[in-house]
Amino acid sequence: MKKNLLTIALIAAVSSGFAQEGKEDKAEGSSFNRWSIEFAGGVNKPSNPFMPGAYAATPSPWNADLGVRYMLSSNFGLKWDIGYYTFSNNDASLIEFDTHYYRTSVQGVANVGKIFGFPEFTKRIGILAHLGGGYSQMKSDDQSYTDRMGHFIVGLTAQLKLSNRIALTGDFTSLTGVGQNRTFDGTGNAEAQDNKFRGFGGGIFSGSIGLTFYLGSNDTHADWYYEGDKTKDEVAELQKRIGDLETMLSDADKDGVPDYLDAEPNSTTGVAVDTKGRAIDKNGNGVPDELESYMSKTYGDNVKSSAITNNSMTNNEMIRSLLNGGYMCVYFAYNKSVPTNESTEGIDFVLTYLRNNPTAQIEITGHADEIGNTEYNNKLSAARANAVKDVLVKAKIDPSRLTVVPAGEDKSVDKSSEGARKLVRRVTFRVK
């Protein structure tokens, strides 16, 4: 019965896992944040066009960039940004100039770090590639003109994750002008030079450092969301569910009834139980019928059959004989004061007796083996007896009915035998 229940439970758990996975796939958008705002600044180098004798400072003073990005998925997104560049002459230039270049761009973004497997070995470093185009204007402080053009832009952005909300970035970008009429120094006209620069002649290289701020209510942004982590989490969750089911379906007293259905989870091992795990006790005396039958056969001279069929005094004599004869004990692992799972039935037996006999009193005697210091073993035997007493008190037995006797070391067995030592690491009972 237990095996069938476990099989059904496992199938249910797996089915539930797949159902949950389907729900999460449909709601993938809620798994990570998509929006971010980007700020960056740095230096740049205009390559051409320049009039002969005009030379720009290397690198040119500075550039700035402000962008907003939206990730369509965890790997790909779109970005809109505006940029500003300044160019000025160096000391060797024959022409003095101070040029201002403005642009706005729309770009596609790919998380190439994730595509190439960075999350497999690092969760803090990433690389984004961006590619697109837009509109530009160029003006000069010295010449009165405005040059309007288009541009292509491509670049790589290295990322260092500082937190779930902020990343430090380092970017290298190349910009190519389309339809540029003026040279970067502002003094030359491309149309006057046979349209030499009106194709793809203009170019700017820039390097910048910045910060990315992630927006949204989720813990993770798409830049750092890794599907492999999600799968691992799902597997771990499924394993937890199966583990919980296995725990729920465990059968501590080995009576064939899972603990979560067992009304008596500590029934005496080997005795017949009903569908709720309760030991069969037709005469209602608190002693399983099979155990009574065994006592009748084993102690027939001392315990007559009437002691089993009668429901009062003679039955109590049989139980006292069991307890005082040491047939019901509680055992402990080496150097432990917590009863082993297999021996808690002894406590159950005593508890039943005390409940059925409200005036009865019990001595709880703790024992230890001879391994170790004698003084320590005396304390250990007391701790074991007190542990059993605590269980009975928590079961609402009046402490005044329980007497703890620390017997210390039991030297009645061969000290060198590990098996024999197990027999004396115990608590015994005596009805007063």
C-alpha positions as MATLAB code, in Angstrom:
seq = 'MKKNLLTIALIAAVSSGFAQEGKEDKAEGSSFNRWSIEFAGGVNKPSNPFMPGAYAATPSPWNADLGVRYMLSSNFGLKWDIGYYTFSNNDASLIEFDTHYYRTSVQGVANVGKIFGFPEFTKRIGILAHLGGGYSQMKSDDQSYTDRMGHFIVGLTAQLKLSNRIALTGDFTSLTGVGQNRTFDGTGNAEAQDNKFRGFGGGIFSGSIGLTFYLGSNDTHADWYYEGDKTKDEVAELQKRIGDLETMLSDADKDGVPDYLDAEPNSTTGVAVDTKGRAIDKNGNGVPDELESYMSKTYGDNVKSSAITNNSMTNNEMIRSLLNGGYMCVYFAYNKSVPTNESTEGIDFVLTYLRNNPTAQIEITGHADEIGNTEYNNKLSAARANAVKDVLVKAKIDPSRLTVVPAGEDKSVDKSSEGARKLVRRVTFRVK';
ca = [
       0.000    0.000    0.000;
       2.813    2.370    0.903;
       4.592    1.768   -2.420;
       1.411    2.533   -4.392;
       0.848    5.731   -2.457;
       4.449    6.812   -3.047;
       4.168    6.110   -6.782;
       0.981    8.154   -7.045;
       2.555   10.962   -5.050;
       5.671   11.048   -7.247;
       3.555   11.170  -10.416;
       1.519   13.981   -8.911;
       4.685   15.873   -7.964;
       6.196   15.544  -11.451;
       2.911   16.546  -13.096;
       2.688   19.520  -10.778;
       6.271   20.441  -11.676;
       5.530   20.415  -15.408;
       2.346   22.394  -14.886;
       4.263   24.970  -12.872;
       6.941   25.108  -15.561;
       4.272   25.838  -18.181;
       2.893   28.665  -16.093;
       6.348   30.195  -15.633;
       7.060   29.950  -19.381;
       3.894   31.884  -20.095;
       4.842   34.449  -17.487;
       8.520   34.722  -18.475;
       8.196   38.465  -18.713;
       7.661   38.603  -14.990;
      10.874   36.679  -14.325;
      13.208   39.623  -14.950;
      13.236   43.402  -15.362;
      13.475   44.841  -18.890;
      14.049   48.582  -18.564;
      17.306   50.352  -17.791;
      18.753   53.879  -17.913;
      22.388   54.374  -18.980;
      24.796   57.239  -18.317;
      28.341   57.355  -19.678;
      31.164   59.803  -20.333;
      34.679   59.645  -21.726;
      36.942   60.727  -24.560;
      36.814   60.425  -28.340;
      38.941   60.541  -31.474;
      37.575   61.917  -34.773;
      39.388   60.180  -37.639;
      38.319   62.202  -40.690;
      37.467   64.371  -42.543;
      39.824   67.239  -41.680;
      41.213   69.977  -43.839;
      44.991   69.744  -44.524;
      46.929   71.095  -41.531;
      44.016   70.598  -39.125;
      44.723   68.184  -36.286;
      42.475   67.266  -33.394;
      43.689   66.684  -29.870;
      44.160   62.990  -29.115;
      42.010   62.108  -27.444;
      39.568   64.942  -27.884;
      38.301   66.421  -24.667;
      35.184   64.448  -23.877;
      31.895   62.908  -24.838;
      28.680   62.108  -22.977;
      25.860   59.658  -23.552;
      22.390   59.152  -22.069;
      20.263   56.189  -23.093;
      17.168   54.156  -22.308;
      17.128   50.439  -23.069;
      14.327   47.865  -23.233;
      15.104   44.160  -23.463;
      12.717   42.185  -25.661;
      14.108   38.981  -24.148;
      16.964   38.047  -21.866;
      19.351   38.160  -24.866;
      18.101   40.899  -27.220;
      16.752   44.412  -26.841;
      16.420   47.942  -28.225;
      18.133   51.130  -27.128;
      17.496   54.811  -27.757;
      20.198   57.244  -26.736;
      21.564   60.734  -27.278;
      25.243   61.579  -27.456;
      27.454   64.645  -27.380;
      31.085   64.983  -28.587;
      33.512   67.892  -28.623;
      36.558   68.232  -30.905;
      39.298   70.816  -30.535;
      42.660   71.384  -32.178;
      45.991   70.320  -30.718;
      49.106   72.502  -30.511;
      50.420   71.314  -33.905;
      47.237   72.194  -35.784;
      47.415   75.089  -38.248;
      43.693   75.622  -37.801;
      42.025   76.427  -34.522;
      38.577   74.930  -34.016;
      36.143   73.946  -31.331;
      33.444   71.665  -32.757;
      30.327   70.254  -31.144;
      28.728   67.049  -32.430;
      25.247   65.894  -31.360;
      23.523   62.655  -32.235;
      20.448   60.573  -31.458;
      20.442   56.877  -32.265;
      18.244   53.811  -32.225;
      20.186   50.580  -31.760;
      19.650   46.886  -31.403;
      21.394   45.292  -28.407;
      22.608   41.707  -28.043;
      23.863   40.171  -24.806;
      26.876   38.487  -26.394;
      28.361   37.604  -23.002;
      25.355   35.431  -22.257;
      25.271   34.040  -25.803;
      28.887   32.925  -25.423;
      28.240   31.316  -22.044;
      29.643   33.843  -19.558;
      27.046   32.869  -16.884;
      28.573   29.392  -16.803;
      31.670   30.750  -15.060;
      30.793   34.257  -13.853;
      27.634   36.007  -12.684;
      29.139   39.512  -12.456;
      30.763   40.175  -15.847;
      28.907   40.637  -19.118;
      29.327   42.056  -22.617;
      26.702   43.818  -24.739;
      27.004   44.516  -28.465;
      25.015   47.399  -29.949;
      24.414   48.348  -33.586;
      22.154   50.906  -35.218;
      21.868   54.332  -36.770;
      20.402   57.783  -36.378;
      20.558   61.505  -36.956;
      23.490   63.884  -36.221;
      24.240   67.591  -36.158;
      27.641   69.284  -36.082;
      28.273   72.900  -35.089;
      31.320   75.086  -34.491;
      31.979   77.949  -32.092;
      34.134   79.705  -34.743;
      32.122   79.191  -37.917;
      28.444   79.832  -38.263;
      27.055   76.638  -39.728;
      25.004   73.535  -38.883;
      25.857   70.330  -40.683;
      23.077   67.725  -40.635;
      23.728   64.087  -41.481;
      22.909   60.488  -40.707;
      25.195   57.966  -39.076;
      25.804   54.307  -38.379;
      26.966   53.295  -34.929;
      28.414   50.043  -33.570;
      30.087   49.201  -30.265;
      30.811   46.843  -27.410;
      29.952   47.475  -23.756;
      31.677   45.590  -20.943;
      29.618   45.245  -17.753;
      30.532   44.702  -14.118;
      27.524   43.957  -11.915;
      27.727   46.001   -8.708;
      24.290   45.011   -7.425;
      20.906   43.889   -8.733;
      20.195   47.567   -9.513;
      23.492   48.989  -10.775;
      26.221   47.918  -13.185;
      29.507   49.645  -14.036;
      30.155   49.838  -17.794;
      33.047   50.456  -20.122;
      32.150   51.119  -23.759;
      34.015   51.362  -27.067;
      31.996   52.753  -29.982;
      32.657   53.535  -33.637;
      30.439   56.056  -35.421;
      30.379   56.559  -39.207;
      28.749   59.666  -40.690;
      26.551   59.486  -43.776;
      26.074   62.605  -45.938;
      28.523   64.757  -43.979;
      29.084   68.163  -45.650;
      31.653   69.754  -43.369;
      35.024   68.602  -42.123;
      35.335   68.120  -38.355;
      37.352   71.304  -38.052;
      34.427   73.133  -39.663;
      36.486   75.004  -42.261;
      36.180   72.649  -45.211;
      33.198   71.824  -47.386;
      32.915   68.240  -48.556;
      30.862   69.263  -51.617;
      33.743   71.424  -52.816;
      36.009   68.367  -52.825;
      33.985   66.233  -55.250;
      31.806   64.887  -52.468;
      34.830   63.078  -51.096;
      33.329   62.796  -47.625;
      29.611   62.462  -48.366;
      29.600   58.667  -48.365;
      31.095   56.871  -45.394;
      34.195   58.972  -44.994;
      33.455   60.502  -41.581;
      34.332   58.544  -38.462;
      34.524   58.971  -34.689;
      35.904   56.520  -32.143;
      34.924   56.941  -28.512;
      35.676   55.305  -25.200;
      33.579   55.903  -22.110;
      32.859   54.710  -18.590;
      29.385   54.806  -17.122;
      26.668   53.354  -14.969;
      23.536   51.409  -15.836;
      20.536   51.637  -13.509;
      18.027   48.804  -13.693;
      14.312   49.504  -13.257;
      11.520   47.130  -12.258;
      10.064   45.146   -9.380;
      11.907   41.874   -9.986;
      15.226   40.998   -8.385;
      17.074   40.412  -11.667;
      17.385   42.363  -14.902;
      17.466   40.635  -18.282;
      21.214   41.363  -18.517;
      21.854   38.940  -15.648;
      18.930   36.564  -15.978;
      20.197   33.076  -16.735;
      17.781   30.372  -17.830;
      20.096   27.737  -16.385;
      19.566   29.191  -12.896;
      15.814   28.960  -13.411;
      16.095   25.302  -14.385;
      18.270   24.547  -11.365;
      15.764   26.287   -9.100;
      12.896   24.303  -10.624;
      14.773   21.022  -10.168;
      15.617   21.930   -6.576;
      11.979   22.817   -5.900;
      10.789   19.547   -7.444;
      13.314   17.587   -5.402;
      12.073   19.364   -2.268;
       8.491   18.436   -3.097;
       9.432   14.805   -3.626;
      11.451   14.849   -0.405;
       8.462   16.278    1.478;
       6.247   13.581    0.028;
       8.693   10.854    0.965;
       8.860   12.251    4.490;
       5.093   12.407    4.674;
       4.825    8.811    3.435;
       7.484    7.469    5.798;
       6.418    4.746    8.212;
       8.362    5.119   11.450;
       6.737    2.196   13.253;
       6.829   -0.101   10.183;
       3.166   -1.026   10.462;
       2.366   -0.442    6.778;
       0.446    2.810    7.379;
       2.160    6.104    6.354;
       2.793    8.487    9.238;
       0.469   11.171    7.891;
      -2.420    8.661    8.070;
      -1.202    6.894   11.197;
      -3.289    7.662   14.293;
      -0.761    5.723   16.388;
       2.657    6.354   14.766;
       4.544    4.524   17.535;
       2.602    1.268   17.665;
       4.484   -1.805   18.851;
       6.534   -3.296   16.035;
       5.052   -6.476   14.592;
       1.586   -6.276   16.102;
      -1.534   -6.176   13.935;
      -2.987   -2.710   13.273;
      -6.182   -1.367   11.725;
      -6.371    0.917    8.640;
      -5.473    3.935   10.788;
      -2.360    2.300   12.230;
      -3.809    1.605   15.657;
      -2.803   -1.613   17.406;
      -5.720   -4.044   17.630;
      -6.903   -4.126   21.240;
     -10.343   -5.725   21.348;
     -10.638   -5.760   25.127;
      -9.609   -2.100   25.355;
      -7.026   -2.569   28.067;
      -4.303   -0.605   26.317;
      -2.217   -3.706   25.522;
      -2.139   -5.041   21.930;
      -3.864   -8.406   21.661;
      -0.834  -10.048   20.020;
       1.397   -8.925   22.890;
      -1.050  -10.340   25.422;
      -1.078  -13.627   23.544;
       2.706  -13.730   23.583;
       2.850  -13.092   27.307;
       0.299  -15.822   27.929;
       2.398  -18.339   26.032;
       5.745  -17.205   27.454;
       4.719  -16.737   31.081;
       1.907  -19.242   31.289;
       2.938  -20.358   34.793;
       2.934  -16.849   36.179;
       0.398  -15.140   33.972;
      -2.704  -17.261   33.569;
      -5.120  -16.896   30.710;
      -7.531  -15.152   33.058;
      -4.979  -12.401   33.405;
      -5.485  -11.707   29.753;
      -9.242  -11.968   29.534;
      -9.861  -10.005   32.730;
      -9.694   -6.293   32.256;
      -8.487   -5.019   35.636;
      -6.194   -6.271   38.338;
      -4.719   -9.392   36.741;
      -4.015   -7.466   33.545;
      -2.155   -4.803   35.516;
      -0.067   -7.516   37.104;
       0.934   -8.713   33.652;
       1.964   -5.224   32.592;
       3.909   -4.651   35.801;
       5.649   -7.969   35.144;
       6.659   -6.710   31.694;
       7.969   -3.408   33.008;
       9.661   -4.639   36.151;
      11.205   -7.570   34.296;
      12.954   -5.230   31.868;
      11.019   -6.385   28.802;
      10.091   -2.830   27.873;
      13.158   -0.592   27.544;
      14.158    2.560   25.745;
      17.510    2.410   23.932;
      20.025    5.113   22.987;
      22.852    5.555   20.512;
      26.417    5.894   21.760;
      26.948    9.070   23.802;
      23.358   10.238   23.091;
      20.498   11.101   25.415;
      17.778   11.076   22.742;
      15.906    7.744   22.365;
      16.324    5.876   19.096;
      13.272    5.870   16.818;
      12.963    2.108   17.091;
      12.662    2.138   20.898;
      10.035    4.835   21.453;
       7.398    2.085   21.669;
       8.708    1.418   25.178;
       7.755    4.954   26.189;
       4.375    4.438   24.505;
       3.802    1.295   26.528;
       4.592    3.052   29.834;
       2.437    6.034   28.857;
      -0.548    3.755   28.175;
      -0.096    2.058   31.525;
       0.132    5.341   33.437;
      -2.982    6.695   31.725;
      -4.932    3.538   32.521;
      -3.681    3.596   36.126;
      -3.891    7.221   37.361;
      -2.402    6.425   40.794;
       0.529    4.324   39.578;
       4.085    5.628   39.983;
       7.110    4.673   37.895;
      10.830    4.658   38.504;
      12.785    5.636   35.377;
      16.301    4.229   35.588;
      19.022    5.425   33.227;
      22.059    3.300   32.273;
      25.298    3.845   30.322;
      27.996    1.537   29.001;
      31.530    1.479   30.420;
      33.186    3.440   27.606;
      34.511    6.780   28.804;
      34.833    8.536   32.143;
      32.714    7.114   34.994;
      31.619   10.530   36.218;
      30.532   11.489   32.704;
      28.644    8.197   32.296;
      26.777    8.866   35.553;
      25.631   12.206   34.157;
      24.743   10.569   30.829;
      22.573    7.935   32.536;
      20.732   10.720   34.394;
      20.281   12.673   31.150;
      18.762    9.619   29.450;
      16.325    9.011   32.294;
      15.340   12.689   32.353;
      14.811   12.675   28.567;
      12.247    9.878   28.935;
      10.649   11.678   31.887;
      10.327   14.853   29.782;
       8.449   12.929   27.084;
       5.993   11.562   29.627;
       5.506   14.978   31.252;
       4.805   16.532   27.859;
       2.194   13.797   27.418;
       0.493   15.273   30.551;
       1.730   12.764   33.121;
       2.118   14.416   36.552;
       5.888   14.729   37.299;
       5.232   13.666   40.898;
       4.438   10.163   39.588;
       7.853    9.841   37.956;
      11.135    9.205   39.755;
      14.481    9.426   37.950;
      17.201    7.008   39.026;
      20.665    7.503   37.428;
      22.218    4.024   37.634;
      25.454    5.044   35.893;
      27.550    2.381   34.174;
      26.119   -1.077   33.558;
      28.982   -3.556   33.966;
      26.934   -6.680   33.384;
      28.144   -7.216   29.796;
      31.492   -7.691   28.082;
      32.964   -4.186   27.739;
      34.867   -5.149   24.557;
      31.707   -6.232   22.694;
      30.082   -3.450   20.695;
      26.871   -5.445   20.373;
      26.687   -6.068   24.103;
      27.301   -2.411   24.884;
      24.255   -1.471   22.792;
      22.069   -3.518   25.162;
      23.077   -1.534   28.236;
      22.690    1.971   26.762;
      19.083    2.086   27.913;
      16.383    3.250   30.281;
      14.389    0.668   32.247;
      11.185    1.055   34.258;
       9.871   -0.225   37.575;
       6.342    0.142   38.825;
       6.398    1.132   42.496;
];
